[in-house]
Amino acid sequence: MIGCSLWAPRVMIVVFCSVWALSAAGQPDTKPLHKFLPTEDYSSVSLAYVWLDIAQEATARDVDRYGARPTIISRTLAIWATAMYDAWAAYDKKAVGSRLGGTLRRPATEHTSKNKETAISYASYHALVFVYPESEEWLAGEMKRLGYDPKVVSTDPNTPEGIGNLAAQAVIEYRKHDGANQLGDEIGGNGSPYSDYTYYRPVNPPDRILDPDRWQPITFTMPDGRTITPGFLTPHWYRVKPFVIENSAQFRPGPPPLTTTDDKRLREETEAVLSYNGKLTKEEKAVVEFMRDGPRSTGQSGHWLRFAQDVSRRDHHGLDDDVKLYFVIANVAFDAFISCWETKRYYDSSRPWTLVRHYYKGKKVIGWAGPEGGVREMPAEEWHPYSPMSFITPPFPGYTSGHATVSGASAKTLELFTDSDTYGFAERRRHCELTENDAGDFMLLDLPTWSATAEMAARSRALGGYHIPIDNDVGLEVGRKIAIWSWPRYQAYFDGTATARP
């Protein structure tokens, strides 16, 4: 077990006991809450839990450098979790790795906690350096703090260091040219890491609507006054090789309503978003911010991996259970993003920003008044989601919602893994603290079940004005289908019957 003096990033830890907190109505509540405890206290968690914290911090640093890139984050965290799992599998009686199968398996006499911890540490370190090269020095420091020498590059399969390095190396080689264009060397790209090489071009310019059924870029105003107009984030993501799903189009849903096919339904969907935006309650504002995941967002993958850590502490997981849990959640989220982005690219649909301006052109609407708070009547052309000017709406098409799809997949997988829909926790936070100038009162957001938490995540996107409701409803349904279809494939890795994917 790790010593308590270990440095660690900010850790969201669940107190799984009866605690007293004031609810929105000011009454006592006995729900277990998410609490921030001393970050150096790792005495009761596994080393996999510690490595997930390190991976989350490395991811947050990447967000600080490049902004929120949820698709990319889902891949980086999946690469880390897979390398860690593959190294761990060498010290299990039945489990097989994703790349080398059971070829690394060590004799039963070597299946010790120390060997497992050493192997997953070297695998984690090299996988994270591969996806976050700018953080190599910091990651090397974390290795040293954990008592490992980052300069050890042995690939001797008779040692746990060698097992970890071999496992990471195999995953890295497999992912170097998986369609993500991490190295920027795909034909058709501009040479930049993760750049598009499929020649996507938006139909609508930022300043006018040529086709209300198609996606429109939006100009953001940064805190320093600069303006930027982000393009479609990773429009090539449908070409990324999934982990277990067969292909990116496997779960593509039917089309969304369009002005040309179901104008009445689309108008009603737009009206629903306007209605939400014009009368957000304090609790709803807290929900939007909680599921938006903050200024150093590690995306839906990172968010649901945090929820998985709640399970680790609640159910008193050891190393084996944590490695398997994080492996499954990271990869099901990764596959859900690939599936969702194929749908986004295929339909290239608009968002409320465009639809409000289309349906209410030249008219007045009631909407959020801005960072000072409240609502006001305004021209439709000034309508704004409940979001900062520096990140008005995520820069990619609306249908389906990535939050909803990944939340549906991750929540259902947590239910399958734990054999229960029960979550049983609550989030306590100030409403408005990430969006308005003055943080509001504390709200208590109930998280009774995995399914309800996923539904909260989906609903938050319409409340915030980022999606029309159907984007979220269909995304949630698709995510759950992905999880149910995928779960037996993950079990096959655990029971040793899986084979490496070409």
N, C-alpha and C positions, 0 to 999 in steps of 0.2 A: 504494500500500500504506500501511497505517496506521502511524503512528509508534509506537515502543515506549513512549512516555511516557503513552499513553492509559490513563485509569482504566478498570477493568472489575470486575464482580462476580466472585465465586469461580468459577473455571473448571475443569471436569474435563477434563483433557487426556490423551490416550493417548500413551504412549511406544511408538512402533512400532519396537522393536528388541529384541534379546535382553537381558533384565534378570534379575537373580537376586533371588529372594524366597523366604521360607520358606513352605512349604505347611502345611496343617493338621498334617501328620505331621512337620514340621520339616525336610523335605528341600528341596534347591534345586529351583526350577522356572524354566523359561525362557520361560514365556508372556509376551507383551507385557501390561503392566498399565495400568489406569487410574491416572494419577499427577496429583498437584496440582503444577503448575509455577508459576513466577512469573506472577501474573495480568496483569501489564502487558505480557507478551510476546505481541504480536499480529503479529510481523514476518512470519510465514509462513502467515497465514490470510487469507481474504477479508473484505471489509466485511460481507457477508451473515452470516458467522460472528460477527462482532462484534455485529451487530444482534440476532442470536439470543441472545447473552449478555445484551444489554440487555433484550430481551423476557422472558427467563427471570427476570432480577432484578426487573423490574416485576411479573411474575406472583408471585414469591415475596413481594413487598411486599403484594400483594393478599391472599395467603394469610395473612400476618401480621394483616391488618385483619379479614378475614371468615372465616378458616378454610378448610379444604380444600374446594374446589368443583370436582371434576374435569370435570363437564360444561361448566360455564361457562368453565373454563380452556381446554378444547379449542376452544371457539368463539373466545375472545379471541386465542389463538395462531394459529388459522386465519385470522382477519381480518387479523392482522399479516402473515402469510406470503403471503396472497393479494394484499394491497395492494402488498407489495414485488415480488412476481412480475409483477403487472400493469404496474407502472412499468418494470421491467426489460424486459418484452416489447416496449416501444416502441423499444428499441435492439437488437432481434434481427431477423435477416432473415426468419424464418418465424413465430415464436411469436406467439400472440394472447392478449390479456388476457381475464379471465373476465367482465368487465362491458362493456368498450368494444371488444372484439375487436381488430382491427388499426387502428382509427381514429386511434390516437395514434402510429402508427409514424413514426419519423424517418428522414431520408435516411441512406444507408450511411455517408456521410462523418462523421456525428455519432455513429456506434456506437463511441464511445471508452469506455475504462474510467472516466475522470473523469465523463462524463455519466451512465453507468450508476450509479456510486456516489452521485452527487448525487441522482438520481431516486429510488433506493431508500431513501435516507436521509430525504427529505421524506415519501415514502409511509409508511415505517416510523414516523416520528415522529407523524404525524397519526393513523394507525391506532391506535397505542398510546395516544395521548391520548384517543381516542374510547372505548376499552375500559377504560382505567385513568385516569380524570380526576383522581383524587386524587394521581397521580404526575406531573402535568403539569410542575410546577416541576423535579422531578428529571430528567425526560425532556428538558426544555429545556436543562438543564445538560449532558446527554450530547450533545445536538446541538452545543452550543458546543465541547465538548471534541473533537468530530470535525471542527470547523472550519466548521460551518454555522450560519446565522442562523435560529433557530426562528420569528422574526417574519415571515419571508418567506412570504406567502400568495398569491403570484401563481399564476394559472391559465393563464398564457400557454403554449400547447403548443409554442412555439418554443424554450422553455428547459427544461432538466432539472428545475429547481425546479417549474415549472408542470406538467410531466409527472407528477412525484411527487405533487403536490397533487391533480391531476385524478384520478389513479388511486385514491388513497386516498378522495377524495370519493365516487367512484362506488361503491366497495365499502361505504363507511359508509352511504350512502343505501339501498343494497340490503339491508343488515343491520339497519337501524333497527327494522324491523317484520317480522322473519323468524320470529316465534313464540317467541323466547327471552324476550321481555318485559324487555329490558335497561333500557328507559326507564320501566318500571312503569306503562304506560298501557293495557295490555290490559284489555278489559272482563271483569270477574270477578275481577281481581286486587285486592290491597290497596293498590296504589299504590307498593309498594317495588320496586326493581330486581330483576328475575328472579323475582318472586313467582309462585306458582301461580295460574292463572286457570281451572283445570279442575275445581275443587271436589273434589280427592282427599281422602278420609278413611280412615285405617287401620281395619281390622276389629278388631284387637287393641289394647287399652290396654297401657301399659308394664308394669303389675303383674299381669296375668293373661292366660292364653291362651284365647281363645274359639274360635279356629280355627287349629290347628297348621299348616295349609297356607298361611296368609296371613302377610304381613309384620307384624312387631311393632316398634314404636319401643323404644329402649333408653335408659335414663338414664345419663348420663356424670357422673363426678365430676372437676371441674377442679382444677388444681394449687392454687388458692386455697381449695378446699373447696366452692365453689359446685356445684350440680347443674343440669344442663340435659338436656332430652329433645328432641333434634333430630327434626324431622319428615322426611318423604320429601323428599330434595333434588331440586328441579326435576322434579316428577312430570309437568309439562307438556312435557318435552323431546321427546316424540314428535311434537310439533307444530312443532318447529324445522325450517326449510327446509334440507335437506341440500345438500352441494356437488355431488356427481356421482350418488350413488345416487338412484333414482327416487322413493322414498318411505320413510318410517321403517319400514314393515312388510314391505318387500321381502325381507328376509332373516330374518324371524321363524321360529325353529325350532319344532318340535313341543313339547308340554308337558313339564314336569318330572314326576318321580314324585310322587304325592301319597298321603296316608294313605288316601284313598278309591279310588285307582286302582291303586297298586302299593306297598302298605305295606311289603312285604318288602324291596323295592329301597331305599326311602327309609330304612328302619331300618338297612340295611347301609351306606348312604352316611353316616349319622350315626355309626355305629360306627367307620367309617374315620377320621372327623375326631377322634373321641375317642382312637383309637389313636395318631394323629399327635401330638396335643396332649400325650399322656401320656408320650411318649418322644422329644421333639425332640432331635436331636444339635446339637452346636455349629454345624456347617455349615448345618443346616436353619434354625437361628435366624438365622444370617447371611443366608441366602437370603430369609427372610421380611422382614427389615429392609431389605435391599437393594431388593427389589421393592416394599416399602411406600413407599420413597422419602423417608424422613426427615421431620423436623419442619417444614421449609419446602417441602413437596412441591409441585412444579408439575404433579402429576398424571401420568397415563400419557402424555399428549401431550408434556409437558415431558421426561419420562424418555426417550421414544423419539427425541425431537429431540436429546437429548444423545448417544444412540447414533449418530444421523445425523452429528453433529459428529465422532465417531470416524472415520467414513468420510471426511469432509472432510480430516482430517489424514492418515489412512492412504493415501488415494488422491491426495493433493496437489491437491485441487480448487481451481479458480479461482472467480471470482465467478459465472459462468454456471451451472456445475454445482451450486454451493451454493444459489443461488436456486431452481433447479428441484427439488432434493432436499428442501429445507425446505418448499416449497410443497406437494409431494405428501404428505410424511409428516404435516404439520400437518392437511391436509384429509382424508386417509384416516382419521386418528384422530378427527377431528371427526365424520365420517359414521359411524364405528364406534360412537361414543358415542350418536349419535341412534338408530341401529338397536338397540343394546343397551338403551337406556332405553325404547324402545317395547315390547321383550320384557318388561322388568321391570314396566312399568305394566300390560301385558296380563295377565300371570300373577300378579303381586303375591305372589310366593312367599316363604316363610320362610327363615330362615338357621339355622346351627347353634345359635346362642344359644337360639332357641325350640325347635328340634327336640330338643336334649339335655334340656331341661326337660320336654318332652312325653313322650319315650320313657322317661326314667329318673326320673320324678317319684317322690319318696319314697325313692330309692335312692342308693347311694354310687357315685361314679366316681373315677377317677384323672385328675388334670388339673394343669396348670401352677399352681404355688403362688403366683405373684405376683412383684412386683419384686425380692424377695430371692432369687429363683431356685429351681430344683428343682421337684419335683412332690409332690403329696400326695393322700391320699384325702379326698374332700369330698362333701357332698350335691350332687346334680345341680343344685340351684337355685343353687349357688355356682360352678358351672363357668364358666370365663372363657377367651376366646381369648388367644393370645399377643400381647397388645396392651395399651397403657397404659390406665388407668382413664378417662383424658380422651378416649379415642377407641377404645371397645371394639370396635365394628364399624361400618363405613360405614353411614350412615343412609338406606338404600333397599333394596328387595327383592333377593333373592339371585340368581335365575335370569334372565339369565345373568350371569356375572362380567364387569364392566367391564374389569378388568385383563386377563383372558384374551382378551376380544374385541378390545380395542385392541392388545394385544401381538401377537395373531395377524395382525391387519390390517397393523400397522406392520412387523413382521418380514418378512412375505411381500412387502410393497412394497419394503423394502430389498433383498431378494433379487432382485426383478424389476428394480429400478433399477440395481443393481450387476452384474446378470447372474451372480450367484453366491450360494450360501447361506453362504459362508465369512465369519465374523466374526473369530475368532482372537484374542480378548482375554481378560482375566481381571479380576475385581474383587477387590481385597484390602481387607478391612475387619475390624474387631473385631466378633465376635458379641455380642449382648446390649446394645450401647451405646445403643440407642434405647428399650429396653424394660425392662431391669433396672438395678438401682442400680449395679452394678459391671460395666464393660465387660470382655469376655472376651478370649481370645487372637485373634490375627489368623487369618482364614480366607482361603483362596484359592478363589474361585468361578470355575470355568472357563466361558467363553463361546465355544465353538468355532464355532458356527454361529448364524445368525439364528433358525432353527427351534428349536434347542435353547434359546436365550435366551427365546423366547416360551413354550416349554414350562416353563421354570423359573419364569417370571412366573405362569403359570397354576397350576402346582403349589403355589407359595408361598401361594396364597390358601386352599387346603385345609390346608396345614401350619399356617398361622396361626390356623385355626379360623374364618375369615370366610365360607367357602363349603363346601358339600358338593362332592365331586369332579365330579359331573355339571355343575354350574354352570360349572366351568372347562373341562371337556372340550368341551362344546357351544359355549361362548363362543369357544374357540380355533378350532374348526372354522368357525364363522360368520365370524369375523374374517378368516380366510384366504379364504373365499369372496368377501367384500367386496373384498379386495385384488385378487384375480384378475379379478373383474368390472370393477373400476374402472380398472385399469392402462391399458387401451386409451383410455379417456376422457382420462386425463392426457397420454398420448402425443399425442392430438389437439390439445391446447393447444400442445404443443411444435412440432408440424409444421404448425400453422396451419389445421387443418380443424375445430376446435371452434367452436361457436356459443354465445352468451351464454344462460344459463338464465333463463327468465322469472321 
